[in-house]
């Protein structure tokens, strides 16, 4: 859909109370948010992991299981979203 490329600067990509992105409706953290966070904290992934651990804890308070919440909120930090590699032919 090319949605990623036309990313509006003003979009916040915050989670709603059911942990879906308020901008694109994806499960939060959505791919755009992950990429932003990953880029922002690229030199300090432990800090990013700490931040995502707090979201995980909040999700668990709202009823998500530990296993699912950990995979969804924290798992990706060590297995990051990599921008599509452009292959030069
Ligand atoms: Zn989003």
PDB file of the backbone (N, CA, C, O) and the ligand in Angstrom, with CONECT records:
HET     ZN  A 101       1
ATOM      1  N   UNK A   1       0.810  -1.207   0.000  1.00  0.00           N
ATOM      2  CA  UNK A   1       0.000   0.000   0.000  1.00  0.00           C
ATOM      3  C   UNK A   1       0.849   1.264   0.000  1.00  0.00           C
ATOM      4  O   UNK A   1       0.337   2.358  -0.241  1.00  0.00           O
ATOM      5  N   UNK A   2       2.127   1.120   0.266  1.00  0.00           N
ATOM      6  CA  UNK A   2       3.009   2.258   0.252  1.00  0.00           C
ATOM      7  C   UNK A   2       2.754   3.221   1.400  1.00  0.00           C
ATOM      8  O   UNK A   2       3.263   4.342   1.404  1.00  0.00           O
ATOM      9  N   UNK A   3       1.970   2.786   2.367  1.00  0.00           N
ATOM     10  CA  UNK A   3       1.619   3.638   3.498  1.00  0.00           C
ATOM     11  C   UNK A   3       2.860   4.124   4.235  1.00  0.00           C
ATOM     12  O   UNK A   3       2.930   5.280   4.650  1.00  0.00           O
ATOM     13  N   UNK A   4       3.834   3.243   4.396  1.00  0.00           N
ATOM     14  CA  UNK A   4       5.053   3.577   5.129  1.00  0.00           C
ATOM     15  C   UNK A   4       5.767   4.780   4.542  1.00  0.00           C
ATOM     16  O   UNK A   4       6.265   5.644   5.263  1.00  0.00           O
ATOM     17  N   UNK A   5       5.804   4.816   3.240  1.00  0.00           N
ATOM     18  CA  UNK A   5       6.599   5.853   2.596  1.00  0.00           C
ATOM     19  C   UNK A   5       5.961   7.228   2.763  1.00  0.00           C
ATOM     20  O   UNK A   5       6.657   8.240   2.845  1.00  0.00           O
ATOM     21  N   UNK A   6       4.651   7.253   2.812  1.00  0.00           N
ATOM     22  CA  UNK A   6       3.946   8.524   2.906  1.00  0.00           C
ATOM     23  C   UNK A   6       3.587   8.862   4.355  1.00  0.00           C
ATOM     24  O   UNK A   6       2.590   9.535   4.620  1.00  0.00           O
ATOM     25  N   UNK A   7       4.392   8.396   5.259  1.00  0.00           N
ATOM     26  CA  UNK A   7       4.157   8.564   6.683  1.00  0.00           C
ATOM     27  C   UNK A   7       4.014  10.041   7.066  1.00  0.00           C
ATOM     28  O   UNK A   7       4.968  10.806   6.926  1.00  0.00           O
ATOM     29  N   UNK A   8       2.847  10.445   7.541  1.00  0.00           N
ATOM     30  CA  UNK A   8       2.685  11.845   7.916  1.00  0.00           C
ATOM     31  C   UNK A   8       3.490  12.151   9.180  1.00  0.00           C
ATOM     32  O   UNK A   8       3.506  11.364  10.126  1.00  0.00           O
ATOM     33  N   UNK A   9       4.138  13.272   9.179  1.00  0.00           N
ATOM     34  CA  UNK A   9       4.998  13.607  10.315  1.00  0.00           C
ATOM     35  C   UNK A   9       4.210  13.784  11.609  1.00  0.00           C
ATOM     36  O   UNK A   9       4.723  13.532  12.699  1.00  0.00           O
ATOM     37  N   UNK A  10       2.960  14.221  11.477  1.00  0.00           N
ATOM     38  CA  UNK A  10       2.186  14.512  12.664  1.00  0.00           C
ATOM     39  C   UNK A  10       1.599  13.291  13.359  1.00  0.00           C
ATOM     40  O   UNK A  10       1.055  13.405  14.458  1.00  0.00           O
ATOM     41  N   UNK A  11       1.701  12.135  12.736  1.00  0.00           N
ATOM     42  CA  UNK A  11       1.071  10.965  13.331  1.00  0.00           C
ATOM     43  C   UNK A  11       1.864  10.471  14.529  1.00  0.00           C
ATOM     44  O   UNK A  11       3.092  10.402  14.489  1.00  0.00           O
ATOM     45  N   UNK A  12       1.156  10.131  15.586  1.00  0.00           N
ATOM     46  CA  UNK A  12       1.813   9.826  16.855  1.00  0.00           C
ATOM     47  C   UNK A  12       2.024   8.337  17.087  1.00  0.00           C
ATOM     48  O   UNK A  12       2.938   7.935  17.806  1.00  0.00           O
ATOM     49  N   UNK A  13       1.171   7.521  16.472  1.00  0.00           N
ATOM     50  CA  UNK A  13       1.280   6.065  16.643  1.00  0.00           C
ATOM     51  C   UNK A  13       1.304   5.671  18.116  1.00  0.00           C
ATOM     52  O   UNK A  13       2.211   4.994  18.598  1.00  0.00           O
ATOM     53  N   UNK A  14       0.280   6.122  18.792  1.00  0.00           N
ATOM     54  CA  UNK A  14       0.108   5.789  20.204  1.00  0.00           C
ATOM     55  C   UNK A  14      -0.832   4.596  20.313  1.00  0.00           C
ATOM     56  O   UNK A  14      -1.650   4.355  19.425  1.00  0.00           O
ATOM     57  N   UNK A  15      -0.711   3.855  21.406  1.00  0.00           N
ATOM     58  CA  UNK A  15      -1.646   2.752  21.623  1.00  0.00           C
ATOM     59  C   UNK A  15      -2.976   3.253  22.176  1.00  0.00           C
ATOM     60  O   UNK A  15      -2.999   4.169  22.999  1.00  0.00           O
ATOM     61  N   UNK A  16      -4.085   2.661  21.732  1.00  0.00           N
ATOM     62  CA  UNK A  16      -5.355   2.972  22.391  1.00  0.00           C
ATOM     63  C   UNK A  16      -5.512   2.028  23.584  1.00  0.00           C
ATOM     64  O   UNK A  16      -4.593   1.273  23.899  1.00  0.00           O
ATOM     65  N   UNK A  17      -6.645   2.064  24.234  1.00  0.00           N
ATOM     66  CA  UNK A  17      -6.763   1.285  25.466  1.00  0.00           C
ATOM     67  C   UNK A  17      -6.773  -0.223  25.210  1.00  0.00           C
ATOM     68  O   UNK A  17      -6.561  -1.014  26.129  1.00  0.00           O
ATOM     69  N   UNK A  18      -7.017  -0.611  23.979  1.00  0.00           N
ATOM     70  CA  UNK A  18      -6.971  -2.036  23.641  1.00  0.00           C
ATOM     71  C   UNK A  18      -5.654  -2.431  22.975  1.00  0.00           C
ATOM     72  O   UNK A  18      -5.532  -3.533  22.441  1.00  0.00           O
ATOM     73  N   UNK A  19      -4.672  -1.533  23.008  1.00  0.00           N
ATOM     74  CA  UNK A  19      -3.344  -1.793  22.461  1.00  0.00           C
ATOM     75  C   UNK A  19      -3.333  -1.943  20.953  1.00  0.00           C
ATOM     76  O   UNK A  19      -2.659  -2.804  20.387  1.00  0.00           O
ATOM     77  N   UNK A  20      -4.118  -1.060  20.316  1.00  0.00           N
ATOM     78  CA  UNK A  20      -4.015  -0.934  18.864  1.00  0.00           C
ATOM     79  C   UNK A  20      -3.558   0.489  18.563  1.00  0.00           C
ATOM     80  O   UNK A  20      -3.863   1.423  19.305  1.00  0.00           O
ATOM     81  N   UNK A  21      -2.825   0.640  17.469  1.00  0.00           N
ATOM     82  CA  UNK A  21      -2.307   1.960  17.101  1.00  0.00           C
ATOM     83  C   UNK A  21      -3.453   2.896  16.737  1.00  0.00           C
ATOM     84  O   UNK A  21      -4.362   2.526  15.994  1.00  0.00           O
ATOM     85  N   UNK A  22      -3.396   4.111  17.272  1.00  0.00           N
ATOM     86  CA  UNK A  22      -4.463   5.075  17.004  1.00  0.00           C
ATOM     87  C   UNK A  22      -4.374   5.634  15.587  1.00  0.00           C
ATOM     88  O   UNK A  22      -5.333   6.234  15.103  1.00  0.00           O
ATOM     89  N   UNK A  23      -3.248   5.448  14.921  1.00  0.00           N
ATOM     90  CA  UNK A  23      -3.101   5.991  13.570  1.00  0.00           C
ATOM     91  C   UNK A  23      -3.372   4.989  12.468  1.00  0.00           C
ATOM     92  O   UNK A  23      -3.999   5.329  11.465  1.00  0.00           O
ATOM     93  N   UNK A  24      -2.908   3.751  12.634  1.00  0.00           N
ATOM     94  CA  UNK A  24      -3.081   2.803  11.529  1.00  0.00           C
ATOM     95  C   UNK A  24      -3.872   1.560  11.914  1.00  0.00           C
ATOM     96  O   UNK A  24      -4.133   0.706  11.066  1.00  0.00           O
ATOM     97  N   UNK A  25      -4.258   1.450  13.185  1.00  0.00           N
ATOM     98  CA  UNK A  25      -5.090   0.335  13.602  1.00  0.00           C
ATOM     99  C   UNK A  25      -4.368  -0.999  13.732  1.00  0.00           C
ATOM    100  O   UNK A  25      -4.999  -2.028  13.974  1.00  0.00           O
ATOM    101  N   UNK A  26      -3.045  -0.986  13.570  1.00  0.00           N
ATOM    102  CA  UNK A  26      -2.271  -2.220  13.742  1.00  0.00           C
ATOM    103  C   UNK A  26      -2.139  -2.521  15.227  1.00  0.00           C
ATOM    104  O   UNK A  26      -2.332  -1.647  16.071  1.00  0.00           O
ATOM    105  N   UNK A  27      -1.806  -3.773  15.533  1.00  0.00           N
ATOM    106  CA  UNK A  27      -1.493  -4.091  16.918  1.00  0.00           C
ATOM    107  C   UNK A  27      -0.300  -3.234  17.334  1.00  0.00           C
ATOM    108  O   UNK A  27       0.688  -3.113  16.611  1.00  0.00           O
ATOM    109  N   UNK A  28      -0.426  -2.642  18.527  1.00  0.00           N
ATOM    110  CA  UNK A  28       0.642  -1.770  18.995  1.00  0.00           C
ATOM    111  C   UNK A  28       1.674  -2.574  19.794  1.00  0.00           C
ATOM    112  O   UNK A  28       1.270  -3.447  20.562  1.00  0.00           O
ATOM    113  N   UNK A  29       2.960  -2.333  19.660  1.00  0.00           N
ATOM    114  CA  UNK A  29       3.588  -1.348  18.784  1.00  0.00           C
ATOM    115  C   UNK A  29       3.503  -1.740  17.309  1.00  0.00           C
ATOM    116  O   UNK A  29       3.868  -2.851  16.922  1.00  0.00           O
ATOM    117  N   UNK A  30       3.017  -0.813  16.505  1.00  0.00           N
ATOM    118  CA  UNK A  30       2.851  -1.060  15.080  1.00  0.00           C
ATOM    119  C   UNK A  30       4.219  -0.942  14.392  1.00  0.00           C
ATOM    120  O   UNK A  30       5.162  -0.417  14.983  1.00  0.00           O
ATOM    121  N   UNK A  31       4.329  -1.420  13.169  1.00  0.00           N
ATOM    122  CA  UNK A  31       5.624  -1.399  12.481  1.00  0.00           C
ATOM    123  C   UNK A  31       6.257  -0.010  12.394  1.00  0.00           C
ATOM    124  O   UNK A  31       7.472   0.128  12.535  1.00  0.00           O
ATOM    125  N   UNK A  32       5.446   1.010  12.163  1.00  0.00           N
ATOM    126  CA  UNK A  32       6.014   2.351  12.061  1.00  0.00           C
ATOM    127  C   UNK A  32       6.579   2.807  13.403  1.00  0.00           C
ATOM    128  O   UNK A  32       7.664   3.384  13.468  1.00  0.00           O
ATOM    129  N   UNK A  33       5.838   2.543  14.462  1.00  0.00           N
ATOM    130  CA  UNK A  33       6.320   2.934  15.783  1.00  0.00           C
ATOM    131  C   UNK A  33       7.601   2.184  16.146  1.00  0.00           C
ATOM    132  O   UNK A  33       8.539   2.762  16.696  1.00  0.00           O
ATOM    133  N   UNK A  34       7.624   0.907  15.835  1.00  0.00           N
ATOM    134  CA  UNK A  34       8.827   0.123  16.114  1.00  0.00           C
ATOM    135  C   UNK A  34      10.025   0.713  15.397  1.00  0.00           C
ATOM    136  O   UNK A  34      11.105   0.856  15.970  1.00  0.00           O
ATOM    137  N   UNK A  35       9.817   1.051  14.144  1.00  0.00           N
ATOM    138  CA  UNK A  35      10.938   1.566  13.366  1.00  0.00           C
ATOM    139  C   UNK A  35      11.403   2.912  13.923  1.00  0.00           C
ATOM    140  O   UNK A  35      12.602   3.184  13.983  1.00  0.00           O
ATOM    141  N   UNK A  36      10.453   3.747  14.327  1.00  0.00           N
ATOM    142  CA  UNK A  36      10.821   5.036  14.910  1.00  0.00           C
ATOM    143  C   UNK A  36      11.619   4.846  16.193  1.00  0.00           C
ATOM    144  O   UNK A  36      12.658   5.473  16.397  1.00  0.00           O
ATOM    145  N   UNK A  37      11.113   3.970  17.052  1.00  0.00           N
ATOM    146  CA  UNK A  37      11.788   3.737  18.326  1.00  0.00           C
ATOM    147  C   UNK A  37      13.164   3.137  18.108  1.00  0.00           C
ATOM    148  O   UNK A  37      14.145   3.517  18.747  1.00  0.00           O
ATOM    149  N   UNK A  38      13.205   2.190  17.188  1.00  0.00           N
ATOM    150  CA  UNK A  38      14.463   1.516  16.913  1.00  0.00           C
ATOM    151  C   UNK A  38      15.507   2.518  16.411  1.00  0.00           C
ATOM    152  O   UNK A  38      16.675   2.450  16.793  1.00  0.00           O
ATOM    153  N   UNK A  39      15.086   3.429  15.568  1.00  0.00           N
ATOM    154  CA  UNK A  39      15.993   4.435  15.039  1.00  0.00           C
ATOM    155  C   UNK A  39      16.408   5.407  16.134  1.00  0.00           C
ATOM    156  O   UNK A  39      17.578   5.773  16.246  1.00  0.00           O
ATOM    157  N   UNK A  40      15.441   5.817  16.935  1.00  0.00           N
ATOM    158  CA  UNK A  40      15.708   6.790  17.979  1.00  0.00           C
ATOM    159  C   UNK A  40      16.676   6.246  19.030  1.00  0.00           C
ATOM    160  O   UNK A  40      17.563   6.955  19.506  1.00  0.00           O
ATOM    161  N   UNK A  41      16.488   4.982  19.376  1.00  0.00           N
ATOM    162  CA  UNK A  41      17.308   4.371  20.423  1.00  0.00           C
ATOM    163  C   UNK A  41      18.367   3.436  19.862  1.00  0.00           C
ATOM    164  O   UNK A  41      18.773   2.480  20.524  1.00  0.00           O
ATOM    165  N   UNK A  42      18.808   3.705  18.659  1.00  0.00           N
ATOM    166  CA  UNK A  42      19.704   2.740  18.029  1.00  0.00           C
ATOM    167  C   UNK A  42      21.025   2.565  18.765  1.00  0.00           C
ATOM    168  O   UNK A  42      21.698   1.548  18.594  1.00  0.00           O
ATOM    169  N   UNK A  43      21.401   3.539  19.577  1.00  0.00           N
ATOM    170  CA  UNK A  43      22.639   3.392  20.337  1.00  0.00           C
ATOM    171  C   UNK A  43      22.394   2.958  21.767  1.00  0.00           C
ATOM    172  O   UNK A  43      23.336   2.838  22.549  1.00  0.00           O
ATOM    173  N   UNK A  44      21.149   2.723  22.115  1.00  0.00           N
ATOM    174  CA  UNK A  44      20.839   2.390  23.500  1.00  0.00           C
ATOM    175  C   UNK A  44      19.630   1.456  23.563  1.00  0.00           C
ATOM    176  O   UNK A  44      18.558   1.829  24.039  1.00  0.00           O
ATOM    177  N   UNK A  45      19.830   0.255  23.080  1.00  0.00           N
ATOM    178  CA  UNK A  45      18.711  -0.680  23.019  1.00  0.00           C
ATOM    179  C   UNK A  45      18.277  -1.182  24.380  1.00  0.00           C
ATOM    180  O   UNK A  45      17.134  -1.605  24.554  1.00  0.00           O
ATOM    181  N   UNK A  46      19.191  -1.137  25.358  1.00  0.00           N
ATOM    182  CA  UNK A  46      18.785  -1.537  26.706  1.00  0.00           C
ATOM    183  C   UNK A  46      17.745  -0.566  27.246  1.00  0.00           C
ATOM    184  O   UNK A  46      16.795  -0.965  27.919  1.00  0.00           O
ATOM    185  N   UNK A  47      17.935   0.709  26.943  1.00  0.00           N
ATOM    186  CA  UNK A  47      16.967   1.716  27.377  1.00  0.00           C
ATOM    187  C   UNK A  47      15.623   1.474  26.692  1.00  0.00           C
ATOM    188  O   UNK A  47      14.570   1.549  27.325  1.00  0.00           O
ATOM    189  N   UNK A  48      15.672   1.184  25.397  1.00  0.00           N
ATOM    190  CA  UNK A  48      14.442   0.890  24.663  1.00  0.00           C
ATOM    191  C   UNK A  48      13.740  -0.332  25.259  1.00  0.00           C
ATOM    192  O   UNK A  48      12.518  -0.358  25.405  1.00  0.00           O
ATOM    193  N   UNK A  49      14.539  -1.333  25.595  1.00  0.00           N
ATOM    194  CA  UNK A  49      13.949  -2.531  26.195  1.00  0.00           C
ATOM    195  C   UNK A  49      13.276  -2.188  27.527  1.00  0.00           C
ATOM    196  O   UNK A  49      12.206  -2.707  27.845  1.00  0.00           O
ATOM    197  N   UNK A  50      13.917  -1.313  28.294  1.00  0.00           N
ATOM    198  CA  UNK A  50      13.329  -0.884  29.558  1.00  0.00           C
ATOM    199  C   UNK A  50      12.001  -0.188  29.356  1.00  0.00           C
ATOM    200  O   UNK A  50      11.043  -0.420  30.093  1.00  0.00           O
ATOM    201  N   UNK A  51      11.954   0.671  28.348  1.00  0.00           N
ATOM    202  CA  UNK A  51      10.714   1.388  28.044  1.00  0.00           C
ATOM    203  C   UNK A  51       9.627   0.409  27.640  1.00  0.00           C
ATOM    204  O   UNK A  51       8.488   0.509  28.098  1.00  0.00           O
ATOM    205  N   UNK A  52       9.984  -0.544  26.776  1.00  0.00           N
ATOM    206  CA  UNK A  52       8.982  -1.486  26.306  1.00  0.00           C
ATOM    207  C   UNK A  52       8.547  -2.441  27.419  1.00  0.00           C
ATOM    208  O   UNK A  52       7.415  -2.925  27.423  1.00  0.00           O
ATOM    209  N   UNK A  53       9.453  -2.707  28.362  1.00  0.00           N
ATOM    210  CA  UNK A  53       9.068  -3.521  29.525  1.00  0.00           C
ATOM    211  C   UNK A  53       7.960  -2.853  30.319  1.00  0.00           C
ATOM    212  O   UNK A  53       7.079  -3.523  30.857  1.00  0.00           O
ATOM    213  N   UNK A  54       8.010  -1.523  30.390  1.00  0.00           N
ATOM    214  CA  UNK A  54       6.961  -0.832  31.135  1.00  0.00           C
ATOM    215  C   UNK A  54       5.621  -0.922  30.406  1.00  0.00           C
ATOM    216  O   UNK A  54       4.576  -1.058  31.043  1.00  0.00           O
ATOM    217  N   UNK A  55       5.647  -0.846  29.074  1.00  0.00           N
ATOM    218  CA  UNK A  55       4.395  -1.037  28.330  1.00  0.00           C
ATOM    219  C   UNK A  55       3.880  -2.458  28.516  1.00  0.00           C
ATOM    220  O   UNK A  55       2.678  -2.684  28.646  1.00  0.00           O
ATOM    221  N   UNK A  56       4.814  -3.417  28.526  1.00  0.00           N
ATOM    222  CA  UNK A  56       4.437  -4.808  28.744  1.00  0.00           C
ATOM    223  C   UNK A  56       3.711  -4.945  30.086  1.00  0.00           C
ATOM    224  O   UNK A  56       2.680  -5.609  30.191  1.00  0.00           O
ATOM    225  N   UNK A  57       4.277  -4.301  31.100  1.00  0.00           N
ATOM    226  CA  UNK A  57       3.657  -4.386  32.427  1.00  0.00           C
ATOM    227  C   UNK A  57       2.257  -3.784  32.416  1.00  0.00           C
ATOM    228  O   UNK A  57       1.335  -4.321  33.029  1.00  0.00           O
ATOM    229  N   UNK A  58       2.109  -2.662  31.713  1.00  0.00           N
ATOM    230  CA  UNK A  58       0.781  -2.033  31.631  1.00  0.00           C
ATOM    231  C   UNK A  58      -0.204  -2.938  30.908  1.00  0.00           C
ATOM    232  O   UNK A  58      -1.367  -3.042  31.298  1.00  0.00           O
ATOM    233  N   UNK A  59       0.271  -3.593  29.850  1.00  0.00           N
ATOM    234  CA  UNK A  59      -0.614  -4.489  29.103  1.00  0.00           C
ATOM    235  C   UNK A  59      -1.044  -5.661  29.969  1.00  0.00           C
ATOM    236  O   UNK A  59      -2.181  -6.125  29.882  1.00  0.00           O
ATOM    237  N   UNK A  60      -0.128  -6.137  30.804  1.00  0.00           N
ATOM    238  CA  UNK A  60      -0.474  -7.250  31.682  1.00  0.00           C
ATOM    239  C   UNK A  60      -1.498  -6.832  32.721  1.00  0.00           C
ATOM    240  O   UNK A  60      -2.371  -7.616  33.092  1.00  0.00           O
ATOM    241  N   UNK A  61      -1.393  -5.587  33.194  1.00  0.00           N
ATOM    242  CA  UNK A  61      -2.395  -5.066  34.125  1.00  0.00           C
ATOM    243  C   UNK A  61      -3.763  -5.055  33.456  1.00  0.00           C
ATOM    244  O   UNK A  61      -4.783  -5.296  34.101  1.00  0.00           O
ATOM    245  N   UNK A  62      -3.774  -4.770  32.135  1.00  0.00           N
ATOM    246  CA  UNK A  62      -5.055  -4.729  31.438  1.00  0.00           C
ATOM    247  C   UNK A  62      -5.492  -6.113  30.965  1.00  0.00           C
ATOM    248  O   UNK A  62      -6.469  -6.234  30.226  1.00  0.00           O
ATOM    249  N   UNK A  63      -4.782  -7.149  31.382  1.00  0.00           N
ATOM    250  CA  UNK A  63      -5.283  -8.503  31.177  1.00  0.00           C
ATOM    251  C   UNK A  63      -4.537  -9.366  30.178  1.00  0.00           C
ATOM    252  O   UNK A  63      -4.900 -10.525  29.980  1.00  0.00           O
ATOM    253  N   UNK A  64      -3.496  -8.828  29.540  1.00  0.00           N
ATOM    254  CA  UNK A  64      -2.759  -9.637  28.565  1.00  0.00           C
ATOM    255  C   UNK A  64      -1.839 -10.609  29.306  1.00  0.00           C
ATOM    256  O   UNK A  64      -1.303 -10.280  30.365  1.00  0.00           O
ATOM    257  N   UNK A  65      -1.662 -11.788  28.753  1.00  0.00           N
ATOM    258  CA  UNK A  65      -0.812 -12.766  29.433  1.00  0.00           C
ATOM    259  C   UNK A  65       0.657 -12.355  29.318  1.00  0.00           C
ATOM    260  O   UNK A  65       1.052 -11.646  28.392  1.00  0.00           O
ATOM    261  N   UNK A  66       1.442 -12.811  30.268  1.00  0.00           N
ATOM    262  CA  UNK A  66       2.859 -12.461  30.304  1.00  0.00           C
ATOM    263  C   UNK A  66       3.554 -12.894  29.020  1.00  0.00           C
ATOM    264  O   UNK A  66       4.341 -12.143  28.443  1.00  0.00           O
ATOM    265  N   UNK A  67       3.259 -14.097  28.586  1.00  0.00           N
ATOM    266  CA  UNK A  67       3.940 -14.636  27.406  1.00  0.00           C
ATOM    267  C   UNK A  67       3.636 -13.800  26.156  1.00  0.00           C
ATOM    268  O   UNK A  67       4.542 -13.428  25.409  1.00  0.00           O
ATOM    269  N   UNK A  68       2.366 -13.516  25.947  1.00  0.00           N
ATOM    270  CA  UNK A  68       1.970 -12.750  24.764  1.00  0.00           C
ATOM    271  C   UNK A  68       2.494 -11.322  24.850  1.00  0.00           C
ATOM    272  O   UNK A  68       3.003 -10.779  23.869  1.00  0.00           O
ATOM    273  N   UNK A  69       2.366 -10.720  26.025  1.00  0.00           N
ATOM    274  CA  UNK A  69       2.800  -9.333  26.184  1.00  0.00           C
ATOM    275  C   UNK A  69       4.306  -9.203  25.991  1.00  0.00           C
ATOM    276  O   UNK A  69       4.776  -8.237  25.391  1.00  0.00           O
ATOM    277  N   UNK A  70       5.055 -10.164  26.493  1.00  0.00           N
ATOM    278  CA  UNK A  70       6.511 -10.098  26.349  1.00  0.00           C
ATOM    279  C   UNK A  70       6.905 -10.220  24.883  1.00  0.00           C
ATOM    280  O   UNK A  70       7.747  -9.464  24.398  1.00  0.00           O
ATOM    281  N   UNK A  71       6.303 -11.162  24.182  1.00  0.00           N
ATOM    282  CA  UNK A  71       6.635 -11.352  22.769  1.00  0.00           C
ATOM    283  C   UNK A  71       6.281 -10.102  21.961  1.00  0.00           C
ATOM    284  O   UNK A  71       7.031  -9.676  21.083  1.00  0.00           O
ATOM    285  N   UNK A  72       5.133  -9.532  22.278  1.00  0.00           N
ATOM    286  CA  UNK A  72       4.643  -8.417  21.472  1.00  0.00           C
ATOM    287  C   UNK A  72       5.348  -7.102  21.764  1.00  0.00           C
ATOM    288  O   UNK A  72       5.654  -6.345  20.843  1.00  0.00           O
ATOM    289  N   UNK A  73       5.606  -6.824  23.024  1.00  0.00           N
ATOM    290  CA  UNK A  73       6.150  -5.518  23.381  1.00  0.00           C
ATOM    291  C   UNK A  73       7.669  -5.503  23.464  1.00  0.00           C
ATOM    292  O   UNK A  73       8.303  -4.490  23.170  1.00  0.00           O
ATOM    293  N   UNK A  74       8.243  -6.614  23.859  1.00  0.00           N
ATOM    294  CA  UNK A  74       9.684  -6.616  24.119  1.00  0.00           C
ATOM    295  C   UNK A  74      10.455  -7.468  23.117  1.00  0.00           C
ATOM    296  O   UNK A  74      11.606  -7.173  22.795  1.00  0.00           O
ATOM    297  N   UNK A  75       9.812  -8.528  22.627  1.00  0.00           N
ATOM    298  CA  UNK A  75      10.510  -9.479  21.773  1.00  0.00           C
ATOM    299  C   UNK A  75      11.170  -8.856  20.554  1.00  0.00           C
ATOM    300  O   UNK A  75      12.262  -9.259  20.153  1.00  0.00           O
ATOM    301  N   UNK A  76      10.507  -7.879  19.972  1.00  0.00           N
ATOM    302  CA  UNK A  76      11.021  -7.309  18.723  1.00  0.00           C
ATOM    303  C   UNK A  76      12.296  -6.499  18.922  1.00  0.00           C
ATOM    304  O   UNK A  76      13.052  -6.289  17.973  1.00  0.00           O
ATOM    305  N   UNK A  77      12.540  -6.042  20.156  1.00  0.00           N
ATOM    306  CA  UNK A  77      13.701  -5.169  20.374  1.00  0.00           C
ATOM    307  C   UNK A  77      14.999  -5.905  20.035  1.00  0.00           C
ATOM    308  O   UNK A  77      15.948  -5.316  19.518  1.00  0.00           O
ATOM    309  N   UNK A  78      15.016  -7.188  20.333  1.00  0.00           N
ATOM    310  CA  UNK A  78      16.209  -7.971  20.017  1.00  0.00           C
ATOM    311  C   UNK A  78      16.156  -8.571  18.627  1.00  0.00           C
ATOM    312  O   UNK A  78      17.102  -9.216  18.177  1.00  0.00           O
ATOM    313  N   UNK A  79      15.055  -8.353  17.962  1.00  0.00           N
ATOM    314  CA  UNK A  79      14.870  -8.922  16.633  1.00  0.00           C
ATOM    315  C   UNK A  79      14.227  -7.833  15.777  1.00  0.00           C
ATOM    316  O   UNK A  79      13.068  -7.940  15.378  1.00  0.00           O
ATOM    317  N   UNK A  80      14.985  -6.808  15.510  1.00  0.00           N
ATOM    318  CA  UNK A  80      14.428  -5.523  15.081  1.00  0.00           C
ATOM    319  C   UNK A  80      13.827  -5.510  13.684  1.00  0.00           C
ATOM    320  O   UNK A  80      14.141  -6.341  12.832  1.00  0.00           O
ATOM    321  N   UNK A  81      12.945  -4.527  13.485  1.00  0.00           N
ATOM    322  CA  UNK A  81      12.361  -4.321  12.169  1.00  0.00           C
ATOM    323  C   UNK A  81      13.407  -3.685  11.280  1.00  0.00           C
ATOM    324  O   UNK A  81      13.820  -2.551  11.523  1.00  0.00           O
ATOM    325  N   UNK A  82      13.820  -4.362  10.302  1.00  0.00           N
ATOM    326  CA  UNK A  82      14.841  -3.816   9.420  1.00  0.00           C
ATOM    327  C   UNK A  82      14.153  -3.256   8.191  1.00  0.00           C
ATOM    328  O   UNK A  82      13.289  -3.894   7.589  1.00  0.00           O
ATOM    329  N   UNK A  83      14.551  -2.073   7.842  1.00  0.00           N
ATOM    330  CA  UNK A  83      13.998  -1.458   6.647  1.00  0.00           C
ATOM    331  C   UNK A  83      14.328  -2.341   5.463  1.00  0.00           C
ATOM    332  O   UNK A  83      15.385  -2.970   5.419  1.00  0.00           O
ATOM    333  N   UNK A  84      13.434  -2.386   4.521  1.00  0.00           N
ATOM    334  CA  UNK A  84      13.661  -3.231   3.349  1.00  0.00           C
ATOM    335  C   UNK A  84      15.017  -2.918   2.734  1.00  0.00           C
ATOM    336  O   UNK A  84      15.363  -1.769   2.461  1.00  0.00           O
ATOM    337  N   UNK A  85      15.750  -3.972   2.535  1.00  0.00           N
ATOM    338  CA  UNK A  85      17.081  -3.784   1.962  1.00  0.00           C
ATOM    339  C   UNK A  85      16.945  -3.551   0.472  1.00  0.00           C
ATOM    340  O   UNK A  85      16.334  -4.333  -0.257  1.00  0.00           O
ATOM    341  N   UNK A  86      17.523  -2.469   0.055  1.00  0.00           N
ATOM    342  CA  UNK A  86      17.488  -2.198  -1.376  1.00  0.00           C
ATOM    343  C   UNK A  86      18.687  -2.878  -2.037  1.00  0.00           C
ATOM    344  O   UNK A  86      19.841  -2.581  -1.728  1.00  0.00           O
ATOM    345  N   UNK A  87      18.394  -3.763  -2.919  1.00  0.00           N
ATOM    346  CA  UNK A  87      19.475  -4.471  -3.569  1.00  0.00           C
ATOM    347  C   UNK A  87      19.927  -3.713  -4.803  1.00  0.00           C
ATOM    348  O   UNK A  87      19.122  -3.384  -5.674  1.00  0.00           O
ATOM    349  N   UNK A  88      21.188  -3.448  -4.867  1.00  0.00           N
ATOM    350  CA  UNK A  88      21.701  -2.826  -6.077  1.00  0.00           C
ATOM    351  C   UNK A  88      22.137  -3.949  -7.025  1.00  0.00           C
ATOM    352  O   UNK A  88      22.916  -4.828  -6.658  1.00  0.00           O
ATOM    353  N   UNK A  89      21.640  -3.896  -8.193  1.00  0.00           N
ATOM    354  CA  UNK A  89      21.921  -4.970  -9.146  1.00  0.00           C
ATOM    355  C   UNK A  89      23.140  -4.609  -9.984  1.00  0.00           C
ATOM    356  O   UNK A  89      23.545  -5.384 -10.850  1.00  0.00           O
TER     357      UNK A  89
HETATM  358 ZN    ZN A 101       0.957   3.023  13.944  1.00  0.00          ZN
END
